[in-house]
Amino acid sequence: MSWLASDLLELKRLAQGGAGALIEHLLREYALNIIAPGVADVRAGG
């Protein structure tokens, strides 16, 4: 598992454990940073 995926899963675990709105915000931002490049790559035909 990549360190990006590992970090994403850790943020998800913290959010589910009631760590609060900051962790949930970080989770969304982190996910967007992982997903957006993949979407751009697919759209570009890569």
PDB file of N, CA, C and O in Angstrom:
ATOM      1  N   MET A   1       0.855  -1.169   0.000  1.00  0.00           N
ATOM      2  CA  MET A   1       0.000   0.000   0.000  1.00  0.00           C
ATOM      3  C   MET A   1       0.901   1.232   0.000  1.00  0.00           C
ATOM      4  O   MET A   1       1.893   1.293   0.726  1.00  0.00           O
ATOM      5  N   SER A   2       0.539   2.204  -0.822  1.00  0.00           N
ATOM      6  CA  SER A   2       1.333   3.426  -0.889  1.00  0.00           C
ATOM      7  C   SER A   2       1.170   4.240   0.389  1.00  0.00           C
ATOM      8  O   SER A   2       0.216   4.048   1.142  1.00  0.00           O
ATOM      9  N   TRP A   3       2.103   5.143   0.622  1.00  0.00           N
ATOM     10  CA  TRP A   3       1.994   5.979   1.821  1.00  0.00           C
ATOM     11  C   TRP A   3       0.807   6.926   1.697  1.00  0.00           C
ATOM     12  O   TRP A   3       0.219   7.305   2.710  1.00  0.00           O
ATOM     13  N   LEU A   4       0.440   7.320   0.469  1.00  0.00           N
ATOM     14  CA  LEU A   4      -0.741   8.168   0.295  1.00  0.00           C
ATOM     15  C   LEU A   4      -2.004   7.434   0.731  1.00  0.00           C
ATOM     16  O   LEU A   4      -2.837   7.986   1.451  1.00  0.00           O
ATOM     17  N   ALA A   5      -2.136   6.204   0.297  1.00  0.00           N
ATOM     18  CA  ALA A   5      -3.306   5.416   0.673  1.00  0.00           C
ATOM     19  C   ALA A   5      -3.318   5.152   2.173  1.00  0.00           C
ATOM     20  O   ALA A   5      -4.372   5.203   2.807  1.00  0.00           O
ATOM     21  N   SER A   6      -2.170   4.876   2.732  1.00  0.00           N
ATOM     22  CA  SER A   6      -2.067   4.628   4.168  1.00  0.00           C
ATOM     23  C   SER A   6      -2.498   5.861   4.966  1.00  0.00           C
ATOM     24  O   SER A   6      -3.247   5.749   5.936  1.00  0.00           O
ATOM     25  N   ASP A   7      -2.019   7.035   4.551  1.00  0.00           N
ATOM     26  CA  ASP A   7      -2.400   8.274   5.228  1.00  0.00           C
ATOM     27  C   ASP A   7      -3.894   8.545   5.094  1.00  0.00           C
ATOM     28  O   ASP A   7      -4.532   8.997   6.046  1.00  0.00           O
ATOM     29  N   LEU A   8      -4.448   8.276   3.931  1.00  0.00           N
ATOM     30  CA  LEU A   8      -5.873   8.478   3.706  1.00  0.00           C
ATOM     31  C   LEU A   8      -6.698   7.574   4.620  1.00  0.00           C
ATOM     32  O   LEU A   8      -7.685   8.017   5.208  1.00  0.00           O
ATOM     33  N   LEU A   9      -6.300   6.332   4.738  1.00  0.00           N
ATOM     34  CA  LEU A   9      -7.006   5.407   5.621  1.00  0.00           C
ATOM     35  C   LEU A   9      -6.883   5.824   7.087  1.00  0.00           C
ATOM     36  O   LEU A   9      -7.826   5.660   7.860  1.00  0.00           O
ATOM     37  N   GLU A  10      -5.728   6.360   7.468  1.00  0.00           N
ATOM     38  CA  GLU A  10      -5.553   6.827   8.850  1.00  0.00           C
ATOM     39  C   GLU A  10      -6.458   8.020   9.136  1.00  0.00           C
ATOM     40  O   GLU A  10      -7.065   8.086  10.205  1.00  0.00           O
ATOM     41  N   LEU A  11      -6.559   8.962   8.202  1.00  0.00           N
ATOM     42  CA  LEU A  11      -7.469  10.088   8.385  1.00  0.00           C
ATOM     43  C   LEU A  11      -8.917   9.618   8.474  1.00  0.00           C
ATOM     44  O   LEU A  11      -9.699  10.132   9.274  1.00  0.00           O
ATOM     45  N   LYS A  12      -9.262   8.645   7.652  1.00  0.00           N
ATOM     46  CA  LYS A  12     -10.623   8.099   7.692  1.00  0.00           C
ATOM     47  C   LYS A  12     -10.902   7.473   9.060  1.00  0.00           C
ATOM     48  O   LYS A  12     -11.975   7.670   9.630  1.00  0.00           O
ATOM     49  N   ARG A  13      -9.942   6.729   9.575  1.00  0.00           N
ATOM     50  CA  ARG A  13     -10.096   6.095  10.884  1.00  0.00           C
ATOM     51  C   ARG A  13     -10.279   7.140  11.977  1.00  0.00           C
ATOM     52  O   ARG A  13     -11.121   6.981  12.861  1.00  0.00           O
ATOM     53  N   LEU A  14      -9.490   8.209  11.915  1.00  0.00           N
ATOM     54  CA  LEU A  14      -9.606   9.277  12.908  1.00  0.00           C
ATOM     55  C   LEU A  14     -10.968   9.964  12.826  1.00  0.00           C
ATOM     56  O   LEU A  14     -11.576  10.268  13.852  1.00  0.00           O
ATOM     57  N   ALA A  15     -11.443  10.205  11.611  1.00  0.00           N
ATOM     58  CA  ALA A  15     -12.743  10.852  11.437  1.00  0.00           C
ATOM     59  C   ALA A  15     -13.863   9.974  11.979  1.00  0.00           C
ATOM     60  O   ALA A  15     -14.801  10.475  12.599  1.00  0.00           O
ATOM     61  N   GLN A  16     -13.771   8.679  11.752  1.00  0.00           N
ATOM     62  CA  GLN A  16     -14.799   7.762  12.241  1.00  0.00           C
ATOM     63  C   GLN A  16     -14.751   7.633  13.758  1.00  0.00           C
ATOM     64  O   GLN A  16     -15.753   7.303  14.391  1.00  0.00           O
ATOM     65  N   GLY A  17     -13.597   7.892  14.328  1.00  0.00           N
ATOM     66  CA  GLY A  17     -13.443   7.801  15.768  1.00  0.00           C
ATOM     67  C   GLY A  17     -13.896   9.054  16.503  1.00  0.00           C
ATOM     68  O   GLY A  17     -13.726   9.158  17.718  1.00  0.00           O
ATOM     69  N   GLY A  18     -14.470  10.002  15.778  1.00  0.00           N
ATOM     70  CA  GLY A  18     -14.976  11.211  16.402  1.00  0.00           C
ATOM     71  C   GLY A  18     -13.919  12.278  16.607  1.00  0.00           C
ATOM     72  O   GLY A  18     -14.015  13.069  17.546  1.00  0.00           O
ATOM     73  N   ALA A  19     -12.913  12.315  15.747  1.00  0.00           N
ATOM     74  CA  ALA A  19     -11.825  13.273  15.914  1.00  0.00           C
ATOM     75  C   ALA A  19     -12.219  14.700  15.549  1.00  0.00           C
ATOM     76  O   ALA A  19     -11.474  15.635  15.840  1.00  0.00           O
ATOM     77  N   GLY A  20     -13.360  14.881  14.925  1.00  0.00           N
ATOM     78  CA  GLY A  20     -13.852  16.230  14.699  1.00  0.00           C
ATOM     79  C   GLY A  20     -13.817  16.715  13.273  1.00  0.00           C
ATOM     80  O   GLY A  20     -13.389  16.026  12.347  1.00  0.00           O
ATOM     81  N   ALA A  21     -14.289  17.941  13.146  1.00  0.00           N
ATOM     82  CA  ALA A  21     -14.472  18.552  11.838  1.00  0.00           C
ATOM     83  C   ALA A  21     -13.143  18.802  11.117  1.00  0.00           C
ATOM     84  O   ALA A  21     -13.083  18.707   9.891  1.00  0.00           O
ATOM     85  N   LEU A  22     -12.093  19.117  11.851  1.00  0.00           N
ATOM     86  CA  LEU A  22     -10.807  19.373  11.202  1.00  0.00           C
ATOM     87  C   LEU A  22     -10.315  18.130  10.464  1.00  0.00           C
ATOM     88  O   LEU A  22      -9.869  18.218   9.320  1.00  0.00           O
ATOM     89  N   ILE A  23     -10.396  16.988  11.112  1.00  0.00           N
ATOM     90  CA  ILE A  23      -9.957  15.741  10.476  1.00  0.00           C
ATOM     91  C   ILE A  23     -10.831  15.440   9.259  1.00  0.00           C
ATOM     92  O   ILE A  23     -10.321  15.015   8.222  1.00  0.00           O
ATOM     93  N   GLU A  24     -12.131  15.655   9.375  1.00  0.00           N
ATOM     94  CA  GLU A  24     -13.021  15.421   8.234  1.00  0.00           C
ATOM     95  C   GLU A  24     -12.666  16.350   7.078  1.00  0.00           C
ATOM     96  O   GLU A  24     -12.690  15.934   5.919  1.00  0.00           O
ATOM     97  N   HIS A  25     -12.338  17.597   7.383  1.00  0.00           N
ATOM     98  CA  HIS A  25     -11.925  18.541   6.343  1.00  0.00           C
ATOM     99  C   HIS A  25     -10.625  18.066   5.693  1.00  0.00           C
ATOM    100  O   HIS A  25     -10.511  18.055   4.468  1.00  0.00           O
ATOM    101  N   LEU A  26      -9.650  17.677   6.506  1.00  0.00           N
ATOM    102  CA  LEU A  26      -8.381  17.182   5.977  1.00  0.00           C
ATOM    103  C   LEU A  26      -8.590  15.945   5.114  1.00  0.00           C
ATOM    104  O   LEU A  26      -7.931  15.782   4.087  1.00  0.00           O
ATOM    105  N   LEU A  27      -9.492  15.086   5.523  1.00  0.00           N
ATOM    106  CA  LEU A  27      -9.797  13.879   4.757  1.00  0.00           C
ATOM    107  C   LEU A  27     -10.329  14.236   3.378  1.00  0.00           C
ATOM    108  O   LEU A  27      -9.901  13.661   2.377  1.00  0.00           O
ATOM    109  N   ARG A  28     -11.259  15.180   3.319  1.00  0.00           N
ATOM    110  CA  ARG A  28     -11.816  15.595   2.020  1.00  0.00           C
ATOM    111  C   ARG A  28     -10.744  16.224   1.137  1.00  0.00           C
ATOM    112  O   ARG A  28     -10.658  15.913  -0.051  1.00  0.00           O
ATOM    113  N   GLU A  29      -9.927  17.106   1.707  1.00  0.00           N
ATOM    114  CA  GLU A  29      -8.879  17.767   0.925  1.00  0.00           C
ATOM    115  C   GLU A  29      -7.845  16.753   0.421  1.00  0.00           C
ATOM    116  O   GLU A  29      -7.411  16.815  -0.729  1.00  0.00           O
ATOM    117  N   TYR A  30      -7.470  15.845   1.272  1.00  0.00           N
ATOM    118  CA  TYR A  30      -6.482  14.836   0.908  1.00  0.00           C
ATOM    119  C   TYR A  30      -7.022  13.929  -0.202  1.00  0.00           C
ATOM    120  O   TYR A  30      -6.310  13.600  -1.151  1.00  0.00           O
ATOM    121  N   ALA A  31      -8.279  13.537  -0.069  1.00  0.00           N
ATOM    122  CA  ALA A  31      -8.902  12.700  -1.093  1.00  0.00           C
ATOM    123  C   ALA A  31      -8.948  13.429  -2.429  1.00  0.00           C
ATOM    124  O   ALA A  31      -8.675  12.830  -3.469  1.00  0.00           O
ATOM    125  N   LEU A  32      -9.288  14.705  -2.414  1.00  0.00           N
ATOM    126  CA  LEU A  32      -9.315  15.479  -3.648  1.00  0.00           C
ATOM    127  C   LEU A  32      -7.941  15.541  -4.295  1.00  0.00           C
ATOM    128  O   LEU A  32      -7.826  15.476  -5.519  1.00  0.00           O
ATOM    129  N   ASN A  33      -6.901  15.664  -3.483  1.00  0.00           N
ATOM    130  CA  ASN A  33      -5.548  15.716  -4.018  1.00  0.00           C
ATOM    131  C   ASN A  33      -5.112  14.391  -4.625  1.00  0.00           C
ATOM    132  O   ASN A  33      -4.234  14.368  -5.488  1.00  0.00           O
ATOM    133  N   ILE A  34      -5.701  13.307  -4.195  1.00  0.00           N
ATOM    134  CA  ILE A  34      -5.391  11.997  -4.770  1.00  0.00           C
ATOM    135  C   ILE A  34      -6.244  11.740  -6.010  1.00  0.00           C
ATOM    136  O   ILE A  34      -5.752  11.226  -7.015  1.00  0.00           O
ATOM    137  N   ILE A  35      -7.513  12.097  -5.933  1.00  0.00           N
ATOM    138  CA  ILE A  35      -8.462  11.787  -7.004  1.00  0.00           C
ATOM    139  C   ILE A  35      -8.283  12.688  -8.218  1.00  0.00           C
ATOM    140  O   ILE A  35      -8.308  12.204  -9.350  1.00  0.00           O
ATOM    141  N   ALA A  36      -8.102  13.987  -8.007  1.00  0.00           N
ATOM    142  CA  ALA A  36      -8.036  14.944  -9.114  1.00  0.00           C
ATOM    143  C   ALA A  36      -6.967  14.594 -10.160  1.00  0.00           C
ATOM    144  O   ALA A  36      -7.270  14.631 -11.352  1.00  0.00           O
ATOM    145  N   PRO A  37      -5.738  14.258  -9.766  1.00  0.00           N
ATOM    146  CA  PRO A  37      -4.746  13.906 -10.786  1.00  0.00           C
ATOM    147  C   PRO A  37      -5.139  12.655 -11.588  1.00  0.00           C
ATOM    148  O   PRO A  37      -4.849  12.571 -12.781  1.00  0.00           O
ATOM    149  N   GLY A  38      -5.782  11.708 -10.952  1.00  0.00           N
ATOM    150  CA  GLY A  38      -6.227  10.509 -11.663  1.00  0.00           C
ATOM    151  C   GLY A  38      -7.303  10.814 -12.673  1.00  0.00           C
ATOM    152  O   GLY A  38      -7.298  10.266 -13.775  1.00  0.00           O
ATOM    153  N   VAL A  39      -8.232  11.689 -12.310  1.00  0.00           N
ATOM    154  CA  VAL A  39      -9.305  12.095 -13.228  1.00  0.00           C
ATOM    155  C   VAL A  39      -8.699  12.852 -14.400  1.00  0.00           C
ATOM    156  O   VAL A  39      -9.064  12.609 -15.550  1.00  0.00           O
ATOM    157  N   ALA A  40      -7.784  13.759 -14.122  1.00  0.00           N
ATOM    158  CA  ALA A  40      -7.130  14.533 -15.187  1.00  0.00           C
ATOM    159  C   ALA A  40      -6.375  13.608 -16.130  1.00  0.00           C
ATOM    160  O   ALA A  40      -6.391  13.816 -17.343  1.00  0.00           O
ATOM    161  N   ASP A  41      -5.715  12.593 -15.590  1.00  0.00           N
ATOM    162  CA  ASP A  41      -4.971  11.637 -16.395  1.00  0.00           C
ATOM    163  C   ASP A  41      -5.904  10.867 -17.322  1.00  0.00           C
ATOM    164  O   ASP A  41      -5.593  10.677 -18.497  1.00  0.00           O
ATOM    165  N   VAL A  42      -7.035  10.426 -16.806  1.00  0.00           N
ATOM    166  CA  VAL A  42      -7.999   9.664 -17.607  1.00  0.00           C
ATOM    167  C   VAL A  42      -8.569  10.544 -18.709  1.00  0.00           C
ATOM    168  O   VAL A  42      -8.698  10.109 -19.853  1.00  0.00           O
ATOM    169  N   ARG A  43      -8.908  11.769 -18.368  1.00  0.00           N
ATOM    170  CA  ARG A  43      -9.459  12.696 -19.371  1.00  0.00           C
ATOM    171  C   ARG A  43      -8.457  13.014 -20.458  1.00  0.00           C
ATOM    172  O   ARG A  43      -8.834  13.249 -21.606  1.00  0.00           O
ATOM    173  N   ALA A  44      -7.186  13.023 -20.106  1.00  0.00           N
ATOM    174  CA  ALA A  44      -6.151  13.317 -21.090  1.00  0.00           C
ATOM    175  C   ALA A  44      -5.793  12.088 -21.937  1.00  0.00           C
ATOM    176  O   ALA A  44      -5.018  12.177 -22.889  1.00  0.00           O
ATOM    177  N   GLY A  45      -6.372  10.949 -21.572  1.00  0.00           N
ATOM    178  CA  GLY A  45      -6.111   9.741 -22.330  1.00  0.00           C
ATOM    179  C   GLY A  45      -4.932   8.943 -21.837  1.00  0.00           C
ATOM    180  O   GLY A  45      -4.427   8.062 -22.532  1.00  0.00           O
ATOM    181  N   GLY A  46      -4.489   9.261 -20.613  1.00  0.00           N
ATOM    182  CA  GLY A  46      -3.311   8.579 -20.075  1.00  0.00           C
ATOM    183  C   GLY A  46      -3.669   7.515 -19.212  1.00  0.00           C
ATOM    184  O   GLY A  46      -2.795   6.836 -18.674  1.00  0.00           O
TER     185      GLY A  46
END
